[in-house]
């Protein structure tokens, strides 16, 4: 597994980057900024960039539609704009909220959008008819982010009121409220399987939440500053986070540990996103730069963990139950940490006002091809995270509430009992038979989960 590497860096914005997003085709990268502008960077082929300047205030969010034919932006000027990503830069404006619009997202079926605002509401709109559909109003403070689930049936939203709410788009009701302690979630992202989601918080933590059991799955406290963005890799194996501490971190969700710490931006990193293929990811920061990184297969993690057994595991970090593995895990990330602007080639920027035609900008857009030659090799120590029940002594894990072996035997016994009932389903009414089949499948999942925990304990004890 190779380390991620910096491939290209773009310059053109005149203030902090707030959000980045890839065209699903992988040929374009969009970025927005506090400078009230939207930039479209053409990656394949690498040609001149386009700059759209229709908003009257800072732009907080940019999102491509699933087809890549439209771009949506959310701004502090209380509007959402719908752009066509071409040289003409045509746009339609939604007068969406009574306060700053902080996020916009598009449903996977390309039919609706949701918007989050400082007016404490989430609103849902018809994308193609530009028509308001309904509003979600249970938050009591600014709403920072809202996201559609992969099947478009659910919406999650995070607010300064220290809650994350799960909404049903059919009933328009709040299904569940997750409580944040010590800070609020500034950004959310659904896991590709739709069964869980990630959050980045102002209390420097990254968390993974289970939607089926409505509880916390994983908790990482490796950042030393507020986490501004989180992004799940398309294969669901790793998670990317961007923080005020000037680092990007990549977490292995299957192992429950950090993989890489990436540095390069001079200042807080405020934007991060994976491409649809997962081969690249982008980052943006307060240094007004956008970086394009190559994953180099860092997300291709081989595992024997079944999908249905990996998620119920509750893995949280705890200062009292963390094991420092400085000697056994040393990651050398070949990263670029520029101290001064390198020599770069210039490319034209096309500016687009809301109505006037394009004009060439005086500001230069820099495309900097980066290689690993001469790169620094910082060494990063990694902490391994365990559930709060675990106790550590001289590197050996012990003292759990019940022996795992007993739990496995108990679950297997119950599974066999349920299987016996299954064999007699011919004499059981169909509804009861269906219920028993469901119980058997759930017991199988629990058995796999506990077996997996036992395997991990054995591996850790051997180390």
One Martini backbone bead per residue (centre of mass of N, CA, C, O) as a GRO file, in nm:
protein
  463
    1UNK     BB    1   0.090   0.040   0.028
    2UNK     BB    2   0.066   0.355  -0.063
    3UNK     BB    3   0.112   0.675  -0.038
    4UNK     BB    4  -0.011   0.959  -0.052
    5UNK     BB    5  -0.020   1.217  -0.318
    6UNK     BB    6   0.075   1.509  -0.461
    7UNK     BB    7  -0.023   1.643  -0.779
    8UNK     BB    8  -0.197   1.922  -0.754
    9UNK     BB    9  -0.197   2.288  -0.756
   10UNK     BB   10  -0.434   2.552  -0.687
   11UNK     BB   11  -0.467   2.898  -0.804
   12UNK     BB   12  -0.733   3.187  -0.748
   13UNK     BB   13  -0.815   3.254  -0.489
   14UNK     BB   14  -0.880   3.531  -0.224
   15UNK     BB   15  -0.971   3.309  -0.012
   16UNK     BB   16  -1.105   3.092   0.170
   17UNK     BB   17  -1.178   2.771   0.158
   18UNK     BB   18  -1.498   2.581   0.193
   19UNK     BB   19  -1.526   2.391  -0.078
   20UNK     BB   20  -1.532   2.062  -0.238
   21UNK     BB   21  -1.594   1.905  -0.574
   22UNK     BB   22  -1.669   1.638  -0.783
   23UNK     BB   23  -1.710   1.523  -1.075
   24UNK     BB   24  -1.830   1.215  -1.158
   25UNK     BB   25  -1.621   1.195  -1.407
   26UNK     BB   26  -1.332   1.339  -1.303
   27UNK     BB   27  -1.275   1.620  -1.484
   28UNK     BB   28  -1.377   1.793  -1.232
   29UNK     BB   29  -1.324   2.077  -1.003
   30UNK     BB   30  -1.479   2.227  -0.727
   31UNK     BB   31  -1.473   2.565  -0.580
   32UNK     BB   32  -1.513   2.758  -0.278
   33UNK     BB   33  -1.546   3.094  -0.120
   34UNK     BB   34  -1.512   3.391   0.064
   35UNK     BB   35  -1.493   3.551  -0.230
   36UNK     BB   36  -1.775   3.464  -0.388
   37UNK     BB   37  -1.654   3.217  -0.553
   38UNK     BB   38  -1.644   3.000  -0.840
   39UNK     BB   39  -1.449   2.710  -0.928
   40UNK     BB   40  -1.336   2.546  -1.236
   41UNK     BB   41  -1.145   2.253  -1.267
   42UNK     BB   42  -0.957   2.107  -1.521
   43UNK     BB   43  -0.820   1.783  -1.534
   44UNK     BB   44  -0.965   1.628  -1.795
   45UNK     BB   45  -0.809   1.812  -1.926
   46UNK     BB   46  -0.556   2.040  -1.852
   47UNK     BB   47  -0.712   2.343  -1.826
   48UNK     BB   48  -0.874   2.605  -1.806
   49UNK     BB   49  -1.035   2.801  -1.585
   50UNK     BB   50  -1.340   2.885  -1.401
   51UNK     BB   51  -1.513   3.193  -1.305
   52UNK     BB   52  -1.776   3.255  -1.067
   53UNK     BB   53  -1.966   3.582  -0.977
   54UNK     BB   54  -2.286   3.590  -0.853
   55UNK     BB   55  -2.232   3.632  -0.573
   56UNK     BB   56  -2.245   3.864  -0.273
   57UNK     BB   57  -2.110   3.635  -0.099
   58UNK     BB   58  -2.015   3.391   0.065
   59UNK     BB   59  -1.922   3.053  -0.017
   60UNK     BB   60  -1.995   2.736   0.145
   61UNK     BB   61  -2.111   2.557  -0.108
   62UNK     BB   62  -2.043   2.269  -0.331
   63UNK     BB   63  -2.242   2.083  -0.588
   64UNK     BB   64  -2.283   1.811  -0.769
   65UNK     BB   65  -2.459   1.642  -0.965
   66UNK     BB   66  -2.491   1.310  -1.046
   67UNK     BB   67  -2.447   1.389  -1.364
   68UNK     BB   68  -2.271   1.676  -1.391
   69UNK     BB   69  -2.468   1.916  -1.520
   70UNK     BB   70  -2.466   2.043  -1.226
   71UNK     BB   71  -2.439   2.328  -0.997
   72UNK     BB   72  -2.428   2.395  -0.644
   73UNK     BB   73  -2.479   2.690  -0.434
   74UNK     BB   74  -2.400   2.831  -0.109
   75UNK     BB   75  -2.488   3.139   0.072
   76UNK     BB   76  -2.476   3.433   0.266
   77UNK     BB   77  -2.700   3.572   0.062
   78UNK     BB   78  -2.954   3.349   0.086
   79UNK     BB   79  -2.862   3.165  -0.158
   80UNK     BB   80  -2.920   2.948  -0.444
   81UNK     BB   81  -2.726   2.810  -0.708
   82UNK     BB   82  -2.769   2.718  -1.057
   83UNK     BB   83  -2.529   2.557  -1.261
   84UNK     BB   84  -2.347   2.555  -1.567
   85UNK     BB   85  -2.041   2.383  -1.647
   86UNK     BB   86  -1.953   2.639  -1.842
   87UNK     BB   87  -1.852   2.914  -2.020
   88UNK     BB   88  -2.131   3.064  -1.966
   89UNK     BB   89  -2.253   3.043  -1.671
   90UNK     BB   90  -2.535   2.961  -1.606
   91UNK     BB   91  -2.811   3.077  -1.384
   92UNK     BB   92  -3.007   2.996  -1.088
   93UNK     BB   93  -3.219   3.141  -0.833
   94UNK     BB   94  -3.260   3.083  -0.485
   95UNK     BB   95  -3.484   3.199  -0.239
   96UNK     BB   96  -3.440   3.019   0.042
   97UNK     BB   97  -3.372   3.219   0.290
   98UNK     BB   98  -3.335   3.438   0.593
   99UNK     BB   99  -3.041   3.323   0.579
  100UNK     BB  100  -2.773   3.170   0.570
  101UNK     BB  101  -2.639   2.932   0.344
  102UNK     BB  102  -2.447   2.635   0.434
  103UNK     BB  103  -2.607   2.406   0.262
  104UNK     BB  104  -2.600   2.161  -0.014
  105UNK     BB  105  -2.802   1.891  -0.158
  106UNK     BB  106  -2.825   1.591  -0.360
  107UNK     BB  107  -3.001   1.356  -0.477
  108UNK     BB  108  -2.946   1.051  -0.628
  109UNK     BB  109  -3.208   1.098  -0.830
  110UNK     BB  110  -3.205   1.413  -0.917
  111UNK     BB  111  -3.482   1.568  -0.777
  112UNK     BB  112  -3.349   1.685  -0.508
  113UNK     BB  113  -3.304   1.937  -0.252
  114UNK     BB  114  -3.103   2.048   0.028
  115UNK     BB  115  -3.112   2.301   0.293
  116UNK     BB  116  -2.895   2.492   0.510
  117UNK     BB  117  -2.948   2.724   0.793
  118UNK     BB  118  -2.940   3.007   1.011
  119UNK     BB  119  -3.272   2.977   1.042
  120UNK     BB  120  -3.301   2.662   1.157
  121UNK     BB  121  -3.334   2.520   0.870
  122UNK     BB  122  -3.472   2.269   0.648
  123UNK     BB  123  -3.489   2.240   0.291
  124UNK     BB  124  -3.704   2.118   0.026
  125UNK     BB  125  -3.652   2.058  -0.331
  126UNK     BB  126  -3.714   2.092  -0.659
  127UNK     BB  127  -3.488   2.085  -0.907
  128UNK     BB  128  -3.641   2.120  -1.195
  129UNK     BB  129  -3.876   2.327  -1.074
  130UNK     BB  130  -3.794   2.512  -0.840
  131UNK     BB  131  -3.955   2.386  -0.579
  132UNK     BB  132  -4.107   2.400  -0.290
  133UNK     BB  133  -4.189   2.149  -0.041
  134UNK     BB  134  -4.027   2.146   0.253
  135UNK     BB  135  -3.986   2.172   0.615
  136UNK     BB  136  -3.729   2.153   0.879
  137UNK     BB  137  -3.790   2.270   1.243
  138UNK     BB  138  -3.623   2.146   1.521
  139UNK     BB  139  -3.414   2.338   1.538
  140UNK     BB  140  -3.235   2.595   1.771
  141UNK     BB  141  -3.011   2.644   1.550
  142UNK     BB  142  -2.783   2.645   1.347
  143UNK     BB  143  -2.744   2.497   1.028
  144UNK     BB  144  -2.467   2.333   0.876
  145UNK     BB  145  -2.589   2.044   0.773
  146UNK     BB  146  -2.700   1.839   0.482
  147UNK     BB  147  -2.805   1.492   0.398
  148UNK     BB  148  -2.843   1.246   0.180
  149UNK     BB  149  -2.915   0.944   0.126
  150UNK     BB  150  -2.847   0.705  -0.110
  151UNK     BB  151  -3.184   0.655  -0.129
  152UNK     BB  152  -3.337   0.941  -0.047
  153UNK     BB  153  -3.508   0.888   0.237
  154UNK     BB  154  -3.291   1.052   0.396
  155UNK     BB  155  -3.198   1.301   0.651
  156UNK     BB  156  -2.921   1.486   0.765
  157UNK     BB  157  -2.854   1.707   1.055
  158UNK     BB  158  -2.661   1.990   1.172
  159UNK     BB  159  -2.603   2.178   1.483
  160UNK     BB  160  -2.545   2.423   1.731
  161UNK     BB  161  -2.737   2.242   1.935
  162UNK     BB  162  -2.589   1.951   1.950
  163UNK     BB  163  -2.731   1.810   1.696
  164UNK     BB  164  -2.849   1.513   1.519
  165UNK     BB  165  -3.076   1.467   1.253
  166UNK     BB  166  -3.331   1.233   1.153
  167UNK     BB  167  -3.504   1.212   0.838
  168UNK     BB  168  -3.816   1.167   0.678
  169UNK     BB  169  -3.925   1.234   0.353
  170UNK     BB  170  -4.221   1.127   0.373
  171UNK     BB  171  -4.313   1.235   0.671
  172UNK     BB  172  -4.130   1.483   0.776
  173UNK     BB  173  -3.983   1.349   1.019
  174UNK     BB  174  -3.827   1.279   1.320
  175UNK     BB  175  -3.659   0.986   1.403
  176UNK     BB  176  -3.376   1.105   1.525
  177UNK     BB  177  -3.153   1.205   1.804
  178UNK     BB  178  -2.828   1.315   1.822
  179UNK     BB  179  -2.583   1.363   2.069
  180UNK     BB  180  -2.358   1.621   2.146
  181UNK     BB  181  -2.044   1.651   2.318
  182UNK     BB  182  -1.853   1.950   2.347
  183UNK     BB  183  -2.008   2.004   2.068
  184UNK     BB  184  -2.041   2.040   1.712
  185UNK     BB  185  -2.148   1.945   1.401
  186UNK     BB  186  -2.009   2.066   1.093
  187UNK     BB  187  -2.011   1.769   0.953
  188UNK     BB  188  -2.139   1.536   0.696
  189UNK     BB  189  -2.139   1.171   0.602
  190UNK     BB  190  -2.225   0.915   0.416
  191UNK     BB  191  -2.223   0.599   0.388
  192UNK     BB  192  -2.253   0.399   0.112
  193UNK     BB  193  -2.463   0.192   0.264
  194UNK     BB  194  -2.658   0.382   0.465
  195UNK     BB  195  -2.609   0.279   0.785
  196UNK     BB  196  -2.408   0.526   0.809
  197UNK     BB  197  -2.222   0.807   0.966
  198UNK     BB  198  -2.028   1.100   0.955
  199UNK     BB  199  -1.847   1.322   1.190
  200UNK     BB  200  -1.749   1.664   1.244
  201UNK     BB  201  -1.602   1.845   1.518
  202UNK     BB  202  -1.530   2.110   1.745
  203UNK     BB  203  -1.394   1.877   1.952
  204UNK     BB  204  -1.186   1.710   1.751
  205UNK     BB  205  -1.386   1.495   1.629
  206UNK     BB  206  -1.448   1.162   1.497
  207UNK     BB  207  -1.753   1.003   1.378
  208UNK     BB  208  -1.949   0.694   1.393
  209UNK     BB  209  -2.286   0.616   1.293
  210UNK     BB  210  -2.573   0.421   1.370
  211UNK     BB  211  -2.896   0.376   1.217
  212UNK     BB  212  -3.008   0.100   1.332
  213UNK     BB  213  -2.914   0.162   1.655
  214UNK     BB  214  -2.860   0.455   1.741
  215UNK     BB  215  -2.525   0.477   1.751
  216UNK     BB  216  -2.203   0.463   1.843
  217UNK     BB  217  -1.911   0.331   1.685
  218UNK     BB  218  -1.690   0.567   1.635
  219UNK     BB  219  -1.390   0.730   1.796
  220UNK     BB  220  -1.189   1.019   1.718
  221UNK     BB  221  -0.893   1.210   1.880
  222UNK     BB  222  -0.642   1.310   1.676
  223UNK     BB  223  -0.712   1.587   1.675
  224UNK     BB  224  -0.625   1.950   1.767
  225UNK     BB  225  -0.880   2.045   1.602
  226UNK     BB  226  -1.127   2.134   1.439
  227UNK     BB  227  -1.364   1.972   1.232
  228UNK     BB  228  -1.474   2.053   0.902
  229UNK     BB  229  -1.431   1.770   0.740
  230UNK     BB  230  -1.592   1.481   0.583
  231UNK     BB  231  -1.502   1.163   0.398
  232UNK     BB  232  -1.615   0.897   0.220
  233UNK     BB  233  -1.526   0.637   0.065
  234UNK     BB  234  -1.673   0.457  -0.187
  235UNK     BB  235  -1.591   0.172  -0.035
  236UNK     BB  236  -1.598   0.231   0.298
  237UNK     BB  237  -1.301   0.195   0.441
  238UNK     BB  238  -1.251   0.510   0.446
  239UNK     BB  239  -1.161   0.827   0.615
  240UNK     BB  240  -1.184   1.179   0.575
  241UNK     BB  241  -1.010   1.464   0.731
  242UNK     BB  242  -1.051   1.817   0.824
  243UNK     BB  243  -0.845   2.069   0.994
  244UNK     BB  244  -0.731   2.329   1.200
  245UNK     BB  245  -0.437   2.166   1.234
  246UNK     BB  246  -0.333   2.124   0.921
  247UNK     BB  247  -0.480   1.839   0.870
  248UNK     BB  248  -0.498   1.523   0.724
  249UNK     BB  249  -0.705   1.229   0.771
  250UNK     BB  250  -0.681   0.867   0.760
  251UNK     BB  251  -0.927   0.614   0.815
  252UNK     BB  252  -0.978   0.289   0.937
  253UNK     BB  253  -1.291   0.139   0.967
  254UNK     BB  254  -1.216  -0.168   1.013
  255UNK     BB  255  -0.983  -0.116   1.241
  256UNK     BB  256  -0.998   0.160   1.402
  257UNK     BB  257  -0.771   0.360   1.254
  258UNK     BB  258  -0.510   0.537   1.170
  259UNK     BB  259  -0.309   0.591   0.872
  260UNK     BB  260  -0.293   0.912   0.792
  261UNK     BB  261  -0.089   1.214   0.785
  262UNK     BB  262  -0.151   1.525   0.621
  263UNK     BB  263   0.064   1.773   0.476
  264UNK     BB  264   0.062   2.140   0.324
  265UNK     BB  265  -0.096   2.340   0.449
  266UNK     BB  266  -0.112   2.693   0.548
  267UNK     BB  267  -0.329   2.600   0.765
  268UNK     BB  268  -0.637   2.556   0.769
  269UNK     BB  269  -0.860   2.288   0.689
  270UNK     BB  270  -1.188   2.330   0.505
  271UNK     BB  271  -1.157   2.096   0.276
  272UNK     BB  272  -1.311   1.778   0.151
  273UNK     BB  273  -1.279   1.516  -0.115
  274UNK     BB  274  -1.392   1.259  -0.311
  275UNK     BB  275  -1.395   1.080  -0.571
  276UNK     BB  276  -1.594   0.854  -0.732
  277UNK     BB  277  -1.346   0.644  -0.770
  278UNK     BB  278  -1.110   0.706  -0.534
  279UNK     BB  279  -0.826   0.809  -0.666
  280UNK     BB  280  -0.912   1.089  -0.541
  281UNK     BB  281  -0.839   1.396  -0.357
  282UNK     BB  282  -0.947   1.698  -0.194
  283UNK     BB  283  -0.820   2.027  -0.083
  284UNK     BB  284  -0.882   2.309   0.145
  285UNK     BB  285  -0.784   2.648   0.255
  286UNK     BB  286  -0.671   2.945   0.408
  287UNK     BB  287  -0.440   2.960   0.165
  288UNK     BB  288  -0.616   2.953  -0.117
  289UNK     BB  289  -0.586   2.640  -0.174
  290UNK     BB  290  -0.586   2.358  -0.406
  291UNK     BB  291  -0.569   2.006  -0.362
  292UNK     BB  292  -0.446   1.722  -0.548
  293UNK     BB  293  -0.485   1.381  -0.474
  294UNK     BB  294  -0.339   1.060  -0.452
  295UNK     BB  295  -0.414   0.751  -0.315
  296UNK     BB  296  -0.254   0.486  -0.404
  297UNK     BB  297  -0.440   0.254  -0.260
  298UNK     BB  298  -0.512   0.325   0.050
  299UNK     BB  299  -0.824   0.197   0.022
  300UNK     BB  300  -0.711  -0.102  -0.043
  301UNK     BB  301  -0.850  -0.304   0.184
  302UNK     BB  302  -0.805  -0.606   0.311
  303UNK     BB  303  -1.082  -0.831   0.402
  304UNK     BB  304  -1.293  -1.066   0.614
  305UNK     BB  305  -1.518  -0.870   0.668
  306UNK     BB  306  -1.832  -0.852   0.693
  307UNK     BB  307  -2.061  -0.612   0.633
  308UNK     BB  308  -2.282  -0.710   0.859
  309UNK     BB  309  -2.041  -0.711   1.105
  310UNK     BB  310  -1.885  -0.425   1.120
  311UNK     BB  311  -2.098  -0.204   1.242
  312UNK     BB  312  -2.183  -0.296   1.548
  313UNK     BB  313  -1.917  -0.186   1.635
  314UNK     BB  314  -1.797  -0.030   1.937
  315UNK     BB  315  -1.551   0.222   1.868
  316UNK     BB  316  -1.368   0.393   2.112
  317UNK     BB  317  -1.206   0.657   2.246
  318UNK     BB  318  -0.967   0.651   2.529
  319UNK     BB  319  -0.727   0.766   2.739
  320UNK     BB  320  -0.741   0.492   2.926
  321UNK     BB  321  -0.756   0.290   2.639
  322UNK     BB  322  -0.481   0.359   2.510
  323UNK     BB  323  -0.234   0.252   2.271
  324UNK     BB  324   0.091   0.296   2.217
  325UNK     BB  325   0.250   0.243   1.871
  326UNK     BB  326   0.533   0.371   1.786
  327UNK     BB  327   0.697   0.107   1.699
  328UNK     BB  328   0.481  -0.068   1.529
  329UNK     BB  329   0.368   0.224   1.412
  330UNK     BB  330   0.515   0.364   1.116
  331UNK     BB  331   0.439   0.651   0.915
  332UNK     BB  332   0.551   0.739   0.589
  333UNK     BB  333   0.474   1.048   0.448
  334UNK     BB  334   0.496   1.172   0.119
  335UNK     BB  335   0.510   1.511   0.150
  336UNK     BB  336   0.403   1.846   0.088
  337UNK     BB  337   0.570   2.141   0.251
  338UNK     BB  338   0.544   2.445   0.167
  339UNK     BB  339   0.717   2.759   0.232
  340UNK     BB  340   0.694   2.841  -0.071
  341UNK     BB  341   0.633   2.949  -0.372
  342UNK     BB  342   0.658   2.793  -0.648
  343UNK     BB  343   0.726   2.727  -0.960
  344UNK     BB  344   0.484   2.816  -1.207
  345UNK     BB  345   0.223   2.781  -1.417
  346UNK     BB  346   0.003   2.949  -1.624
  347UNK     BB  347  -0.353   3.024  -1.633
  348UNK     BB  348  -0.648   3.096  -1.733
  349UNK     BB  349  -0.923   3.302  -1.624
  350UNK     BB  350  -1.275   3.282  -1.613
  351UNK     BB  351  -1.521   3.521  -1.580
  352UNK     BB  352  -1.857   3.525  -1.415
  353UNK     BB  353  -2.120   3.690  -1.421
  354UNK     BB  354  -2.453   3.684  -1.404
  355UNK     BB  355  -2.463   3.834  -1.709
  356UNK     BB  356  -2.209   3.878  -1.815
  357UNK     BB  357  -1.951   3.811  -1.986
  358UNK     BB  358  -1.656   3.691  -2.029
  359UNK     BB  359  -1.336   3.750  -1.864
  360UNK     BB  360  -1.015   3.808  -1.819
  361UNK     BB  361  -0.808   3.753  -1.564
  362UNK     BB  362  -0.540   3.869  -1.367
  363UNK     BB  363  -0.542   3.626  -1.220
  364UNK     BB  364  -0.361   3.354  -1.139
  365UNK     BB  365  -0.347   3.011  -1.238
  366UNK     BB  366  -0.208   2.738  -1.069
  367UNK     BB  367  -0.024   2.456  -1.197
  368UNK     BB  368   0.114   2.204  -0.982
  369UNK     BB  369   0.337   1.973  -1.030
  370UNK     BB  370   0.387   1.684  -0.818
  371UNK     BB  371   0.646   1.525  -0.652
  372UNK     BB  372   0.858   1.316  -0.437
  373UNK     BB  373   1.094   1.482  -0.483
  374UNK     BB  374   1.217   1.614  -0.191
  375UNK     BB  375   1.046   1.512   0.021
  376UNK     BB  376   0.911   1.487   0.309
  377UNK     BB  377   0.935   1.253   0.616
  378UNK     BB  378   0.710   1.225   0.820
  379UNK     BB  379   0.636   1.101   1.144
  380UNK     BB  380   0.360   0.895   1.259
  381UNK     BB  381   0.172   0.848   1.530
  382UNK     BB  382  -0.039   0.576   1.646
  383UNK     BB  383  -0.356   0.512   1.766
  384UNK     BB  384  -0.539   0.272   1.945
  385UNK     BB  385  -0.882   0.183   1.958
  386UNK     BB  386  -1.114   0.125   2.231
  387UNK     BB  387  -1.334   0.023   2.421
  388UNK     BB  388  -1.429   0.116   2.740
  389UNK     BB  389  -1.421  -0.183   2.862
  390UNK     BB  390  -1.133  -0.177   2.826
  391UNK     BB  391  -0.818  -0.296   2.955
  392UNK     BB  392  -0.483  -0.193   3.045
  393UNK     BB  393  -0.172  -0.404   3.080
  394UNK     BB  394   0.118  -0.419   2.942
  395UNK     BB  395  -0.044  -0.449   2.656
  396UNK     BB  396  -0.286  -0.607   2.791
  397UNK     BB  397  -0.599  -0.742   2.745
  398UNK     BB  398  -0.865  -0.721   2.993
  399UNK     BB  399  -1.136  -0.729   3.171
  400UNK     BB  400  -1.433  -0.825   3.112
  401UNK     BB  401  -1.752  -0.877   3.179
  402UNK     BB  402  -1.740  -1.109   2.958
  403UNK     BB  403  -1.657  -1.373   2.805
  404UNK     BB  404  -1.639  -1.419   2.471
  405UNK     BB  405  -1.675  -1.724   2.452
  406UNK     BB  406  -1.945  -1.733   2.597
  407UNK     BB  407  -2.095  -1.553   2.398
  408UNK     BB  408  -2.059  -1.732   2.152
  409UNK     BB  409  -2.196  -1.985   2.263
  410UNK     BB  410  -2.465  -1.852   2.323
  411UNK     BB  411  -2.529  -1.761   2.032
  412UNK     BB  412  -2.506  -2.039   1.900
  413UNK     BB  413  -2.729  -2.173   2.062
  414UNK     BB  414  -2.953  -1.979   1.971
  415UNK     BB  415  -2.917  -2.034   1.671
  416UNK     BB  416  -2.993  -2.335   1.684
  417UNK     BB  417  -3.272  -2.297   1.799
  418UNK     BB  418  -3.377  -2.127   1.562
  419UNK     BB  419  -3.318  -2.347   1.349
  420UNK     BB  420  -3.521  -2.551   1.461
  421UNK     BB  421  -3.768  -2.377   1.403
  422UNK     BB  422  -3.719  -2.356   1.098
  423UNK     BB  423  -3.766  -2.669   1.035
  424UNK     BB  424  -4.090  -2.617   1.140
  425UNK     BB  425  -4.241  -2.405   0.940
  426UNK     BB  426  -4.477  -2.577   0.822
  427UNK     BB  427  -4.640  -2.548   1.121
  428UNK     BB  428  -4.625  -2.239   1.067
  429UNK     BB  429  -4.717  -1.945   1.033
  430UNK     BB  430  -4.598  -1.719   0.810
  431UNK     BB  431  -4.541  -1.474   1.000
  432UNK     BB  432  -4.374  -1.639   1.208
  433UNK     BB  433  -4.163  -1.745   1.011
  434UNK     BB  434  -4.048  -1.470   0.934
  435UNK     BB  435  -3.959  -1.390   1.219
  436UNK     BB  436  -3.763  -1.627   1.264
  437UNK     BB  437  -3.576  -1.562   1.028
  438UNK     BB  438  -3.489  -1.289   1.140
  439UNK     BB  439  -3.366  -1.393   1.403
  440UNK     BB  440  -3.151  -1.572   1.277
  441UNK     BB  441  -3.000  -1.347   1.124
  442UNK     BB  442  -2.931  -1.180   1.378
  443UNK     BB  443  -2.768  -1.402   1.523
  444UNK     BB  444  -2.553  -1.429   1.307
  445UNK     BB  445  -2.446  -1.143   1.333
  446UNK     BB  446  -2.368  -1.161   1.633
  447UNK     BB  447  -2.170  -1.394   1.604
  448UNK     BB  448  -1.975  -1.249   1.411
  449UNK     BB  449  -1.911  -1.010   1.593
  450UNK     BB  450  -1.791  -1.161   1.839
  451UNK     BB  451  -1.576  -1.313   1.680
  452UNK     BB  452  -1.429  -1.061   1.586
  453UNK     BB  453  -1.353  -0.957   1.866
  454UNK     BB  454  -1.186  -1.205   1.946
  455UNK     BB  455  -0.976  -1.178   1.719
  456UNK     BB  456  -0.872  -0.896   1.798
  457UNK     BB  457  -0.777  -0.970   2.080
  458UNK     BB  458  -0.571  -1.183   1.994
  459UNK     BB  459  -0.395  -0.996   1.821
  460UNK     BB  460  -0.326  -0.790   2.049
  461UNK     BB  461  -0.195  -0.994   2.245
  462UNK     BB  462   0.032  -1.084   2.045
  463UNK     BB  463   0.156  -0.781   2.031
   0.00000   0.00000   0.00000
